[in-house]
Amino acid sequence: MNPAELRHHCLSFTGAEETFPFGPKTSLFKVEGKMFALSQLGAESLRVSLKCEPELAEALRGAHGAVLPGYHLDKRHWNTVIIDGSLPNEAIRDMVEDSYDLVVSRLPRARRDALGWSGDA
């Protein structure tokens, strides 16, 4: 997965937007004002930080060397994934989708409904 593919995937979700509150080099992907992904797409080492259920976050870290505790984030709820080819692209896409779903699942029902999110995704 390259930076353009990662950006495209993050923006493929309903209501997703890219903002730059930390400067022009750091993409923050949000839904309804809540962050679900963070990446420096132009960095030499491509990484993405993603929200994750705490138990799953620990399991992913234990199973994959490319999954680390969230960099400068709550390490209980965030993982930083190094995109270096050691993880299949589908696994990375799944982690991004899980992060989006986790954030949306905690929105008020009216906001979830407005996004057309059913929780089955």
C-alpha angles and dihedrals in degrees: 000000000000129000094265091051092048092049092047092050093049090051094046093082121093111267095006117146136179119228134174108214092146095050137285095297099057120071115204114194115204141174119203088350094305122117119238102161138022127187144156094224093187096050121119090239109046112220135162128199115215136183114246141173106265097241093047091045090058093045092051091049091051093048101043130043089205092063113081135170110281112283109239089347137098098293092205093062104026136064128191112216119204108216100211102131095267091106122054114251089239090059091052091047089050092051091050091049091047089052092050091047092049092053094044092047089062095052120101113275094251091055092047090049092049088056090050089238115157100175091240095100 
